[in-house]
Amino acid sequence: MKYSLIAIALAAMLAGCASSTTRDQLQIQDPTVLQNGFSATQSQAAGAVTSQWISTYSGVHNGPMLGAVQTRLNALGDRKNNYFGEKAQCWLDAARSERSTHDGWGFVEEALVEANRLTTALETGQGLSVDNPELRTAAVIRPDLWKQVLAAKTSPLFAQCLEAQRLTACSEVELIHAGHESWIRDFDESQRLVDGVQKGVPGIGAALEACTPPAAATPVPLPIPQKMTLQADATFRFDRGDLAGMLPQGKAKLSQLIRDLKSADDVTGIRIEGYTDRLGSDSYNRQLSTKRAETVKRYLQSGGVQVPMSAKGLGKDDPVVQCNNRNHQALIDCLEPNRRVELDFMRSGSHSQQPQMQQMQSHASQIQQQEIPQQEPQD
């Protein structure tokens, strides 16, 4: 590697003959790169070699390291199919390209170290970062183009769009690669690389757009059954019958029912009946079953269901199963089907609709006047 900046000064003198238009188009941010001839600064700010840089890169044997990192990256298989794996490959490609031109400024070594860092991070799952390095041998160019490229990483779709990740990762590496060509005053080659990036930027946006999830289809309302059973153990927490004690899956099922009821035009009334198992006192079981039926009713009403509804607690009546297990927990598990809330749906055209509606409305007014006391847990 050639570390002296005397050669850079000579290159800068030749650059004075290069097209100033091309140089200006690159929007070079490093003022030392714009200096010509022997007036070019030979300082650390201008990219002079430091002892720290030498300790990091001088031991890099770019030929063997290029093959070794490529082999390790390939061995990652699908784990490299992401932004970090794509970027590691682009760094390897940039190092390979400059090595073929016998670049001796240190960029090959810097690119290989970046590829190695990303490959190691993918292997270990630690140290992954989307930040770009500040290399000694690369000047910052085209900040407007950088802004466009980096904007892709802020998209909420970026994490799920592999093609956008690939294009963004390689565009970042190519812009740094172009910055290296500007740093050595090869402005024409720098512009050639920039043109490639600029041509590919619209593809990043197109890739993100292609990854946009399709608009969610409007759910088709399910037909309202004649009867629906809500298992109490899946609707309420143990020994609870209030809204705060309703489980998320219970709320989800009732919310879906609300949506279905709003789409149905033939439901004219709903009878809601709560049941418990036979464990516990009759009085407590009836109170708990009533509380659960009332909570279901209020949930439907709060969701906008306007058809007449009644709610009634029947305690341990009408058991679905009979269990005689001696083990207490086994008995509780066996009796689970008995702990439920049933909803009966009345529809227009039913012969018994009018008497049922009158009975529901009468019973609803009675329940609204009752106050359910707090009891000790005995579900």
C-alpha positions as CSV (number, residue, x, y, z in Angstrom):
1,M,0.0,0.0,0.0
2,K,1.2,3.5,-0.7
3,Y,0.7,5.7,2.4
4,S,2.6,8.9,1.4
5,L,0.5,11.9,0.3
6,I,3.1,13.1,-2.1
7,A,1.5,10.9,-4.7
8,I,-1.9,12.4,-3.8
9,A,-0.4,15.9,-4.4
10,L,0.8,14.8,-7.9
11,A,-2.7,13.3,-8.6
12,A,-4.2,16.6,-7.5
13,M,-1.9,18.5,-9.9
14,L,-3.1,16.3,-12.7
15,A,-6.7,16.8,-11.6
16,G,-6.4,20.5,-12.3
17,C,-6.6,19.4,-15.9
18,A,-9.6,17.3,-15.3
19,S,-13.1,18.5,-16.0
20,S,-14.1,21.0,-13.3
21,T,-17.7,20.4,-14.3
22,T,-17.5,16.7,-13.4
23,R,-15.8,17.6,-10.1
24,D,-18.5,20.2,-9.3
25,Q,-21.3,17.8,-10.0
26,L,-19.9,15.5,-7.3
27,Q,-20.6,18.1,-4.7
28,I,-17.5,17.1,-2.8
29,Q,-17.8,18.0,0.9
30,D,-14.1,17.7,1.8
31,P,-12.3,21.0,0.9
32,T,-8.9,19.3,0.9
33,V,-9.9,17.1,-2.1
34,L,-10.6,20.3,-4.1
35,Q,-7.0,21.5,-3.7
36,N,-4.8,21.2,-6.7
37,G,-1.1,20.6,-7.3
38,F,1.5,21.0,-4.6
39,S,-0.9,23.3,-2.6
40,A,-2.8,20.2,-1.6
41,T,-2.7,19.7,2.2
42,Q,-0.7,16.8,3.5
43,S,-2.3,16.4,6.9
44,Q,-4.5,14.1,8.9
45,A,-7.5,16.1,7.8
46,A,-6.6,15.4,4.2
47,G,-6.3,11.7,4.8
48,A,-2.7,11.3,6.0
49,V,-1.9,7.9,7.5
50,T,-2.1,7.7,11.3
51,S,-0.5,5.1,13.6
52,Q,-4.0,3.9,14.5
53,W,-4.9,3.4,10.8
54,I,-1.7,1.4,10.3
55,S,-2.3,-0.8,13.3
56,T,-5.8,-1.6,12.0
57,Y,-5.1,-2.2,8.3
58,S,-1.4,-2.8,7.7
59,G,-1.7,-6.5,8.7
60,V,-4.5,-7.1,6.2
61,H,-3.4,-9.5,3.4
62,N,-6.1,-8.6,1.0
63,G,-5.8,-11.6,-1.3
64,P,-6.2,-14.4,1.3
65,M,-8.7,-12.3,3.3
66,L,-10.9,-11.7,0.3
67,G,-11.3,-15.4,-0.3
68,A,-11.7,-16.2,3.4
69,V,-14.4,-13.7,4.1
70,Q,-16.3,-14.7,0.9
71,T,-16.2,-18.3,2.0
72,R,-17.5,-17.5,5.5
73,L,-20.3,-15.2,4.0
74,N,-21.4,-18.0,1.6
75,A,-21.5,-20.5,4.5
76,L,-24.2,-18.4,6.2
77,G,-26.7,-19.5,3.7
78,D,-30.1,-17.9,4.3
79,R,-28.8,-15.9,7.3
80,K,-27.0,-13.6,4.9
81,N,-30.2,-12.8,3.0
82,N,-30.7,-9.4,4.6
83,Y,-29.4,-5.8,4.6
84,F,-26.2,-6.8,6.5
85,G,-25.4,-9.8,4.3
86,E,-26.0,-7.9,1.1
87,K,-23.8,-5.0,2.4
88,A,-21.0,-7.4,3.3
89,Q,-21.1,-8.8,-0.3
90,C,-21.1,-5.3,-1.8
91,W,-18.0,-4.4,0.3
92,L,-16.3,-7.6,-1.0
93,D,-17.2,-6.7,-4.6
94,A,-15.8,-3.1,-4.1
95,A,-12.6,-4.6,-2.6
96,R,-12.3,-7.0,-5.5
97,S,-12.9,-4.3,-8.1
98,E,-10.2,-1.9,-6.7
99,R,-7.8,-4.8,-6.1
100,S,-8.0,-5.6,-9.8
101,T,-6.9,-2.1,-10.6
102,H,-4.0,-2.5,-8.2
103,D,-5.3,0.3,-6.0
104,G,-2.7,0.9,-3.3
105,W,-4.3,3.7,-1.3
106,G,-5.8,1.5,1.4
107,F,-9.4,1.3,0.2
108,V,-9.1,-2.4,-0.5
109,E,-8.1,-3.1,3.1
110,E,-10.8,-0.8,4.5
111,A,-13.5,-2.5,2.4
112,L,-12.3,-6.0,3.5
113,V,-12.4,-5.0,7.2
114,E,-16.0,-3.7,6.7
115,A,-17.0,-7.0,5.0
116,N,-15.3,-9.0,7.7
117,R,-17.0,-7.0,10.5
118,L,-20.5,-7.5,9.0
119,T,-19.9,-11.2,8.4
120,T,-18.7,-11.7,11.9
121,A,-21.7,-9.9,13.3
122,L,-24.0,-12.2,11.2
123,E,-22.2,-15.2,12.5
124,T,-22.4,-14.2,16.1
125,G,-25.7,-12.2,16.0
126,Q,-23.9,-9.4,17.8
127,G,-22.6,-6.0,16.7
128,L,-25.0,-5.5,13.7
129,S,-25.3,-1.8,12.8
130,V,-26.9,0.0,9.9
131,D,-24.4,2.9,10.3
132,N,-21.9,3.6,7.5
133,P,-18.1,4.0,8.3
134,E,-16.1,7.1,7.8
135,L,-13.1,5.8,5.8
136,R,-9.7,7.6,5.6
137,T,-9.6,7.0,1.8
138,A,-13.1,8.2,0.9
139,A,-14.4,11.7,0.7
140,V,-18.1,12.5,1.2
141,I,-19.8,13.3,-2.1
142,R,-23.3,13.9,-3.4
143,P,-25.1,14.6,0.0
144,D,-28.4,15.0,-2.0
145,L,-28.1,11.4,-3.3
146,W,-27.1,10.1,0.2
147,K,-30.3,11.6,1.5
148,Q,-32.4,9.8,-1.0
149,V,-30.7,6.4,-0.4
150,L,-30.8,6.7,3.4
151,A,-34.5,7.6,3.4
152,A,-35.3,4.1,2.4
153,K,-34.1,2.8,5.8
154,T,-36.7,4.9,7.6
155,S,-39.6,3.3,5.8
156,P,-41.6,0.9,8.0
157,L,-41.6,-1.5,5.0
158,F,-37.8,-1.7,4.9
159,A,-37.4,-4.5,7.4
160,Q,-39.7,-6.8,5.3
161,C,-38.4,-5.9,1.9
162,L,-35.3,-7.8,0.9
163,E,-34.9,-6.2,-2.5
164,A,-35.0,-2.7,-1.0
165,Q,-32.4,-3.8,1.6
166,R,-30.1,-5.2,-1.2
167,L,-30.4,-2.1,-3.3
168,T,-29.9,0.3,-0.4
169,A,-26.9,-1.6,1.0
170,C,-25.1,-1.6,-2.3
171,S,-26.0,2.0,-3.1
172,E,-24.4,3.0,0.2
173,V,-21.2,1.1,-0.5
174,E,-21.0,2.4,-4.1
175,L,-21.3,6.0,-2.9
176,I,-18.4,5.4,-0.5
177,H,-16.6,3.7,-3.3
178,A,-17.2,6.8,-5.5
179,G,-16.0,8.9,-2.6
180,H,-12.7,7.0,-2.7
181,E,-12.3,7.8,-6.4
182,S,-12.9,11.5,-5.6
183,W,-10.3,11.3,-2.8
184,I,-7.7,10.1,-5.2
185,R,-8.9,12.8,-7.7
186,D,-10.2,10.3,-10.3
187,F,-13.4,12.4,-10.7
188,D,-14.5,10.7,-13.9
189,E,-14.5,7.3,-12.3
190,S,-16.2,8.7,-9.3
191,Q,-18.9,10.2,-11.5
192,R,-19.4,6.8,-13.3
193,L,-20.1,5.1,-10.0
194,V,-22.4,7.9,-8.9
195,D,-24.3,7.6,-12.2
196,G,-24.9,3.9,-11.4
197,V,-26.3,4.7,-8.0
198,Q,-28.5,7.5,-9.3
199,K,-29.9,5.3,-11.9
200,G,-30.7,2.6,-9.3
201,V,-32.3,4.9,-6.7
202,P,-35.8,4.8,-8.2
203,G,-35.6,1.0,-8.0
204,I,-35.4,1.3,-4.2
205,G,-38.7,3.1,-4.0
206,A,-40.3,0.7,-6.5
207,A,-39.1,-2.3,-4.3
208,L,-40.6,-0.7,-1.2
209,E,-43.9,-0.1,-3.0
210,A,-43.9,-3.7,-4.2
211,C,-43.5,-4.8,-0.6
212,T,-46.5,-2.7,0.5
213,P,-49.0,-5.2,2.0
214,P,-52.3,-5.3,0.1
215,A,-55.2,-3.5,1.7
216,A,-57.0,-5.7,4.2
217,A,-60.0,-7.2,2.6
218,T,-63.3,-6.3,4.2
219,P,-64.2,-9.3,6.4
220,V,-67.3,-11.1,5.2
221,P,-69.8,-11.2,8.1
222,L,-70.5,-14.7,9.4
223,P,-74.1,-15.8,9.4
224,I,-75.7,-15.4,12.8
225,P,-76.5,-18.9,14.2
226,Q,-79.7,-19.8,16.0
227,K,-77.7,-20.2,19.2
228,M,-74.1,-19.3,20.3
229,T,-72.3,-20.7,23.3
230,L,-69.5,-18.8,25.0
231,Q,-67.4,-21.0,27.3
232,A,-67.1,-19.0,30.6
233,D,-63.6,-20.2,31.1
234,A,-62.6,-18.7,27.8
235,T,-64.6,-15.5,28.2
236,F,-64.0,-14.5,31.9
237,R,-61.2,-14.9,34.4
238,F,-61.9,-17.3,37.2
239,D,-64.6,-16.1,39.6
240,R,-65.1,-12.9,37.6
241,G,-68.2,-11.7,35.8
242,D,-67.5,-8.0,35.3
243,L,-66.1,-6.3,32.2
244,A,-62.7,-5.9,33.8
245,G,-62.6,-9.6,34.3
246,M,-63.4,-10.4,30.7
247,L,-60.6,-12.2,28.8
248,P,-59.2,-10.8,25.6
249,Q,-60.4,-13.8,23.6
250,G,-63.9,-13.3,25.0
251,K,-63.9,-9.6,24.0
252,A,-62.6,-10.6,20.5
253,K,-65.4,-13.1,20.0
254,L,-68.1,-10.6,21.2
255,S,-66.6,-7.8,19.0
256,Q,-66.9,-10.1,16.0
257,L,-70.5,-10.9,16.9
258,I,-71.2,-7.1,17.1
259,R,-69.9,-6.7,13.6
260,D,-71.9,-9.6,12.3
261,L,-75.1,-8.4,14.0
262,K,-74.7,-5.0,12.4
263,S,-74.6,-6.7,9.0
264,A,-77.6,-8.9,9.7
265,D,-81.1,-7.5,9.1
266,D,-83.2,-10.4,10.5
267,V,-82.2,-10.5,14.1
268,T,-84.9,-9.0,16.2
269,G,-83.9,-10.0,19.7
270,I,-81.3,-11.8,21.8
271,R,-81.8,-13.9,24.9
272,I,-78.6,-14.2,27.0
273,E,-78.4,-16.9,29.7
274,G,-75.5,-17.6,32.0
275,Y,-74.7,-20.9,33.6
276,T,-72.2,-22.3,36.2
277,D,-71.2,-25.7,37.2
278,R,-72.6,-27.4,40.3
279,L,-69.7,-26.5,42.6
280,G,-70.6,-23.8,45.2
281,S,-73.8,-22.7,46.7
282,D,-77.0,-22.2,44.6
283,S,-77.2,-18.6,45.6
284,Y,-73.7,-17.7,44.6
285,N,-73.8,-19.6,41.3
286,R,-77.0,-17.9,40.3
287,Q,-75.5,-14.5,41.1
288,L,-72.3,-15.2,39.2
289,S,-74.1,-16.5,36.2
290,T,-76.4,-13.5,36.1
291,K,-73.4,-11.1,36.4
292,R,-71.8,-12.7,33.4
293,A,-75.0,-12.6,31.3
294,E,-75.5,-9.0,32.2
295,T,-71.8,-8.1,31.3
296,V,-72.2,-9.8,27.9
297,K,-75.4,-7.8,27.3
298,R,-73.8,-4.5,28.2
299,Y,-70.8,-5.3,26.0
300,L,-73.1,-5.8,23.0
301,Q,-75.0,-2.7,23.8
302,S,-71.8,-0.6,24.1
303,G,-70.8,-1.9,20.7
304,G,-73.9,-0.5,19.1
305,V,-76.2,-3.5,19.1
306,Q,-79.7,-2.0,19.4
307,V,-82.0,-5.0,19.2
308,P,-83.9,-5.8,22.5
309,M,-81.9,-8.1,24.8
310,S,-82.5,-9.9,28.0
311,A,-80.0,-11.3,30.4
312,K,-80.6,-14.1,33.0
313,G,-78.5,-16.2,35.3
314,L,-79.6,-19.8,35.7
315,G,-76.7,-21.0,37.9
316,K,-76.1,-24.8,37.7
317,D,-79.4,-25.5,35.8
318,D,-79.3,-27.5,32.5
319,P,-75.9,-29.1,32.8
320,V,-74.3,-30.2,29.6
321,V,-72.2,-32.9,31.2
322,Q,-72.4,-35.0,34.4
323,C,-69.1,-35.6,36.2
324,N,-68.2,-37.7,39.2
325,N,-64.5,-37.4,39.4
326,R,-63.0,-37.9,42.9
327,N,-60.0,-35.6,42.2
328,H,-61.0,-32.0,42.7
329,Q,-59.1,-30.5,39.8
330,A,-60.2,-33.3,37.5
331,L,-63.7,-32.6,38.5
332,I,-63.3,-28.9,37.8
333,D,-61.9,-29.6,34.4
334,C,-64.6,-32.1,33.6
335,L,-67.4,-29.6,34.5
336,E,-66.0,-26.9,32.2
337,P,-68.7,-27.3,29.5
338,N,-71.3,-26.4,32.1
339,R,-69.7,-23.0,32.8
340,R,-71.0,-21.0,29.8
341,V,-73.1,-18.1,28.5
342,E,-75.6,-19.0,25.8
343,L,-77.1,-16.5,23.4
344,D,-80.3,-17.3,21.5
345,F,-81.1,-15.1,18.5
346,M,-84.7,-14.4,17.6
347,R,-85.4,-13.6,13.9
348,S,-88.2,-11.9,12.0
349,G,-90.8,-14.4,10.7
350,S,-90.7,-16.6,13.8
351,H,-94.1,-17.8,15.0
352,S,-93.2,-17.5,18.6
353,Q,-91.4,-14.1,18.2
354,Q,-94.0,-11.8,19.8
355,P,-94.6,-13.8,23.0
356,Q,-90.8,-14.3,23.4
357,M,-90.1,-10.6,22.9
358,Q,-92.7,-9.6,25.5
359,Q,-91.2,-12.1,28.0
360,M,-87.7,-10.9,27.3
361,Q,-88.6,-7.2,27.8
362,S,-90.5,-8.0,31.0
363,H,-87.6,-10.1,32.4
364,A,-85.0,-7.4,31.3
365,S,-86.8,-4.7,33.4
366,Q,-86.8,-7.0,36.4
367,I,-83.1,-7.7,36.2
368,Q,-82.2,-4.1,35.8
369,Q,-83.7,-3.4,39.2
370,Q,-81.6,-6.1,40.9
371,E,-78.3,-5.4,42.6
372,I,-75.8,-8.3,42.5
373,P,-73.9,-8.5,45.8
374,Q,-70.2,-9.4,46.1
375,Q,-69.6,-13.0,47.2
376,E,-66.7,-15.2,48.1
377,P,-65.0,-17.0,45.1
378,Q,-66.6,-20.4,44.5
379,D,-66.9,-20.6,40.7
